[in-house]
Amino acid sequence: MHLIELLKDWPCTIRGNWRDVTIDSVTEHPNRLKKNCLFIARKGAHHDGIESIEEALDKGAAAIVIDRSVSESTLSKWSHRGAAVVTVPDCKKFLSFSSAQLSGFPSEELTVIAVTGTNGKTTVTHFIGQLLSQFGIKTAVVGTTGCYIDGEKVDEEIPSLTTPTAEYLHPLLRRCIDRGVTHVAIEASSLGLEMERLAHCRVSVGVFLNIGTDHFEEHGGRENYIKAKKKLCSLSERIVVNCEDTECMGIVKDIELPIHLFGRNVAGGCMPSEKLIGSLPPGEHNRLNAMAAASVVKLLGFPEIEIFSAFRLLTLPEGRMQLVEHEGRRVFIDYAHTPDALSAALQAVTSLNPRKLICVFGCGGDRDKEKRPVMGEIAESYCDTIVLTSDNPRSEHPLAIVQHILTGTKNPASISVIMDRKSAIHQAISASKPDDIVLIAGKGHETSQIIGTHEVRMSDLAEAMIALNQLETFLE
């Protein structure tokens, strides 16, 4: 695409050569720069794109985009190297627009469902995909665990983010169309919404699940967190909202859009019988997740009786209440890393009537410190034994995080502290007996752990399976 064609509907000023410039791709990442690329020099939390402009020019970038003032001499230096220098009001929004434009605005050809909430986004998007597949609808699910089409994971170059950045998202949507996909269910994180990753993605249905306490610090407080979530309203044509969550209902109360409600016993105005619903994955939260998915699919025009009848076929995504067991010992792997999610997971396994309940968990470093004692208190209220360990400590000392969790507990006799996560998992499982349940919470599908600035291999599921196999060998 010619640069001038890309810019014709966008407020900007241009310096340097622009008349014959052709753009093949767009990026904000220095490591993805190549010839004829449009480089967006966005200022991020840890890196200022302006620092990479010389590298971009060295690699053949045809144009660079900035949204901040720089000196006249700097502008001249860049433009004299043969690249166009474009100044726009907001690099985040321009990245979204240009990515969508270069991909031919693929969301216009799709039915896009965007799901936001502190907890449950992954499960609900997968449930939506599974239900639509029952009606023969080719559906993609995009989010924390990757990209799936009709339930099969596809090999796509996308970062491990809940909501892919725009430069990945729009090309991905175009490739989904090329594969025959007509519907896409995508996780819309608060950070993704704040960073305008969906700004030029047409959303047919926006879904609000719940508002919890995660990510407050990253947004600079609760008010900013909710403000980021509310952005989904301005992107959506219709809204589906959890009528049992007062925060979600508050977000949509003044929205001039069609609003459809769901709850544990209602989906899109329908109150199905328990006989019709049949079996569901364990936990009241998964009943609520299923109702959210059913509300969306019903809103898209599919018959409610067939939707609810398909509930018996729903399966949880990887790392969500994922069960491995041996000789009566059940081990659940779950992504729960917030107070609400941990409470829901513990409630779900408690409903399975274990002889004894053991929970292994920790809390991430450099994130929402106020949730730590709350999660300690919640775990203690459900569990016979708690094993506290490290999660993703990042730059914090793992033991300091655990000590913070302990401030919410009252019975130290029921708590063990084993800082090495692998050892914690193995010891918890080796200490279990037949009819016990071990819940390993916090990392779910993840296969690495962030310690300091290093990422090390670590899979809760793999370690649980090894521990159970070792237990089997020991028993023999």
N, C-alpha and C positions, 0 to 999 in steps of 0.2 A: 504494500500500500504506500502511495506517496504521502510524505509527511504532511503536506499542505491539506490533503484530503482528510487525514486523521485529525488535524487541528481545526478544521473549518467551523465546527460547531462548539468550540471550546474557548473560553476567554484566556488569552495568553499574549505574550510579546515574544518576538523571535529575533535573535541576533545571529549574524553569520549566514552561511550558505544554507538555503532551504529549498530553492526552486526545483532542483532535480533529485532531491533526497528520497530514497525508497527505504521503507522500514519493513524488515522481515519478522522481527520479534521484539518483545519488550521484557525488561527485567529490572529488578531492584537489587539483584545479587551480583556482586563482582565476579564470583566464580562461574556465572552463567553468561558472561559477556562474550559477544562474538561480532563478527563483521556485519554491518547493516542493522545492528541492534539499537533500539531506543533505550537508553539507560535512565531510569528514574532515580535521582539522587535524594531519596527520602531520608529524613533524620529519624533513626530508630532509637530504641531504648539503650542500645549498647554500641551502635555504630552510626556515624553520620555519612550518608552516601556521598556528600561533597568530597570527602577524603579519598574516594575511589574514582573521581572523575578522570584524573590523569591516566589511571589504569584502563578506564573505559575507552579513552581516546587511543591509547596504545593498542588496544585490541580491535580497533576499527569501528567503534560505535558511530553510527551515522548522526545521532543527535543525543543531547542530554537534556534532562528536564529538572528544574529546580523550583523551589517555592519560597526561597529566602533571598534577601539582598546580599550581593557580593560586590566587591569593588569593581570599578570600571576597568582597571588594569587586568583583573582576573578574568572578567568577561572577554576582554580583547584577546587575552592569551588563549583561552579556550576556542573562541571563534576563529582565530588565525590558524588553528590546527585543522581547519576544514570541516568542523562539525557545526551543526545548528545548535544554538543554546536557546532553549524554550523556558520561559518563566510562566508558571501557572499559579493559581491561588492555593491549591492543595495537592501535594504529590500523591497522597493516599487515594483521593478520588480520581485523579488522573490515571493512576496505575490501573484502577478498576475499569475506567472507561476505555482506555487504550487496549487493555487485554481483551475486553468484550468486543470492541470494534474489530481488532485484528482476527478474532475468531468468528466474526460474523454474527455476533449477539446470539449465541446458541440457546440461551434460556428462553428466547421468544418462540422456539420450536418445541419446547418441552413443557410438561407440567411439573413444576418444581415445588416441593414441600420442604419448608425450612423449619426445623424443630429447635427451640431454645429452652433452657431450663438449667438449674444448677445440677440436677441429677436426672438420669433416665434418657438422655438424648440418643445414645447409641442404641439402647434397647428399642425405643420407640421407632427410630428410623428403620431398624431391621424388621420390626413387626409390620410396619407399613409395607416394606418391600415384600415380605412373605405373604401378606394378605393380597396385595395386588397381583402377585404371581399366581395365586389361586384362581384369579379371573383371566389369566392368560396375558397379563400386562407386563411387558418387558421393562423391568425397573432396575435402576442403579441406586445404590446406597453409598453415600460418601461421608466419611467422618473419622473418628478417633482410630478405628481399627483398619482403615484403608478404604479401598473402593471395591464394591461387590456388584455384580450384575446377575440378577436372578439367583442370589445366594452364593454364587461362586466368586471367590476373590480373584481380581484381575491384576496383572502386573502393570502398574502405572507409576510413573515418576512423579510422585507427590510427596511433600514433606509430612512428617509425622505430627500434624497439627489437627485439632478438632475440626476447624474450618480451613480448608486450603486457601492460601493467598490467591489473589485474583489472577496473577500471571500463570498459575497452575490450574485454577478452577475452570476458566472459560475454555482453554484448549481441551481439558478433560471432558467438559460437557459436549464439545464438538465431537470428540472421539466416541463418546457414549451414543450420540446420534448416529454416527457412522456404523455402530454395532446394532442399530435397530432399537435402541432404548427410546421410550416415549415419556417415562416418568422418572423423576429423581427425588429421593429423600435425602436431605443433607442436614448435618448437624450445624447449628448456628451458635457458636460460642459467644460469650459476652465480648471477649477480646477480638474475635473475628468481626463482630458487628461494629465495635468501636473503631477498628482499623479499616472499615469500609470495604471489607473483602467481598461483601454481597451487594455493594452499592449499585451495580449495574446488572444485577441478576434479577430477572422478573420472577417473583415468588407468587405462585397461585394460591398457596395456603401457608400461613404462618401459624406455628403451634407454640403455645406457652404452657410448659409443664409445671414449674415450681420456681420459687426464689428461695435459695438457701444462703449460707454464709461464706461460700467459697469465693476466692478471687477479689475480695474487698480491697486488700492492700494493693493489688496490681492496678486497680482502677482509681486508687486514691480515696476510697471510702464507699460506703453502701449506696449513697445517693447516685454516684457516678456509675456504679455497677448496674443499678436499675435503669438508669438513663440509657446505658448501652443496650440493655435488653429491649427497651422500648423502641429502639431503632427498627426492629423487625416489623413493627406496625406500619411504618412509612414505606416499607418495601413490599408489603403483602396486599393481595386483593381481597382475601378473606382471612379470618382469624378463628382458630380453635383454641379454647382456653380451659384450664382446669378450674372448675367452679368451686373446688374445695381449698384452693390456695388464695388467701386474701390479697397477697402481694400481686399475684398475676391479675386478679380481678381489678385491682386498683390501677394497674398499668393500662388496661383496656377500657376503663369506665367512660372515658371521654372520646374514644376513637370512633370516627364516623365510617365504620366498615361493618360488613356482616359478621356477627360474632356467634359462634357455635360452642356450646358448653359440653364438657364431659366431666365425669366423676367416677367413683368406684362402681356406682350402680346405674350410670346413665352415659350414653354415647350419642351425641348429636340429637338429643331429644327423645331417644329410644331407651326404654328400661327393659332390657332383655331378662328372661327368666333364667334362674340358675341352671335349669335343665338344658336350656339352649346353649348357654355359655360353655358348659362342660368343664374339662380340666384345663388348668393354666399352670405355667411355671410357678414355683413357690413364692409366697409373699404378697401382701396387700399392695405393695408398690408395683409389682408386675401385673396385678389386676388393673391398677390405674393406668399403667403403660399400655396394656392391651386396649383399654377403653379409649385412650387417646388415639391410638392407631385406627381403631374402628371408626371413630368420629371422622377422621380424615377420609378414609376410604368410602364411608357413607356419603360424605359431602361431595365426593367426586362422582357420585351417581350409581354406586353399586348397591345391590339389595342387602338390607340389613340381616335378614335371616341367614343368608349364605355367609355373610361376614362373620357373624357370631358362631356359626357352625364350624367355621375354619379355625376358631380359637384353639381347638384341640391339636392343631398341627403346628402351632407357634413354638419356636425354639429360641432360646436365648443366644445372643452372640458370644463370641469367644471372650472368656474372662469375666463373664457375668453369671454368677452363681454356677460356675462350671464344676461339675462333680467328678471326682475320682474316688474309688472305694475299693476296699479289700477286707474280706473276713469280717464284715459288719461295721468296719470303720469307714465313715464317710468324711471326705475332705472337700470343702467348697472353696473355689478360688473366685474372688470377687474384687471388682475395681473400686469398691466403696472407699472413698478418701475424704468424705465430708461427714459432719455429724448426722445429717439426715440419712445419707446413704448407708452409713454404718448401722444406724438404728434399724433401717429397713431390712438390711441383710441379716442382722442378728434376730430380728423378729421373724423373718422367714425361716431360718434354720431352727429357731425355738419351736415353731409350729410343727416341726417334724419329730418332736418329742425325743430328743437325744437323752441318753443316760447321763451324759456329762457334756458340757459345751466348752470348748477351748477356742480362744481367738488369738491369732497372731496379727499384730498390726504395728504401724508407726505413723509418723506424719512427715510430710515433705519439708525440707528446709527452704528458707527465704520466701515462705508463703504463709499467709493468714494464721499468725501465731495464736490468735484468740480461740481458734477451734480446738486446740490441742487438749486443754483440760476438759473441755466438753466431751470430746471423744473418749477420754479416759473414764469419765463418769458414766457415759452410755455403755461402754464395754463392761464396766463393773456391774451395772444393773442387770445384765443378761447372763454373764459368763460365770462358770465355775472356776476357770483358770484363764488368766491373760498372760500372753507372752509379748512383751514390748520389745521392738527391734527398730532397726533403721529402715527408712523408706527411700526417698531421694534426698539425702541431707544437703546436697549442693554445698554452699559455702559455710553452713553452720556445723558445729560439732554435733555429731549424732547423739551423744549422751546428754547434751544440753536440751535437745528436743524431747528426749524421753523423760527427763526430769520435769519438763514443762507439762507433759501429759500426766505425770504422776500427781501433780498438784490438784487434779480433779478427782482423784481416787481416795478411798478411805480405808481399804482393807489390804495392806501390803502383803499379807500372808498368801493371798491368791494370785500374786503378780510375780512373774519372773522377768528379768531383763537380760536379753541375749542380743548383743549389738550386731553380731554377724547374722544377716537375714537368712542365709542358707542354714546355718546352725540352728537358728530359732525354729525354722520350719521342721527340720529333722527331729529336733528334740520334742516339739509339740506332738508330732505324729507318733514318735516312738513311745511317748507317755500315754497315748490314747488306748482305749480298750474297746472291745466289741460294743456296738450300739452308741459309741461316742460320736460327736461331730466336731471336726476342726474347721474353723473358718479362717482362711488366710486373706486378709483384706488390704486394699490399698493400691495394688499394681495390676491386678487382673491380667489382661492380655500382654502387658509390657514384657519385653525380654531383655531389658537392661536397667541398670541402676546408676543414678548420677551422684557421684561422690567427689566433692570438690569440683574441679573442672573436667574430671574424667568420667567417661561412660563405660561401665563394666557390664559384662554379660550376666544377666540374672533373670531367671524365669521361675515365678512361684509355682506354676503348673509342673514344669520339668522337675523341680526339686521335690515337690509333693509326690510325684510318681516314683522318683528314685527312693525316697524315704519309705514309701509303701512297699516297693520291691525288696528293699533291705530288710524291712520288717518281716516279709514273707520268707526270705532266706533264713532269718534268725529263728522264725517259728519252726521251720523245717529241721 
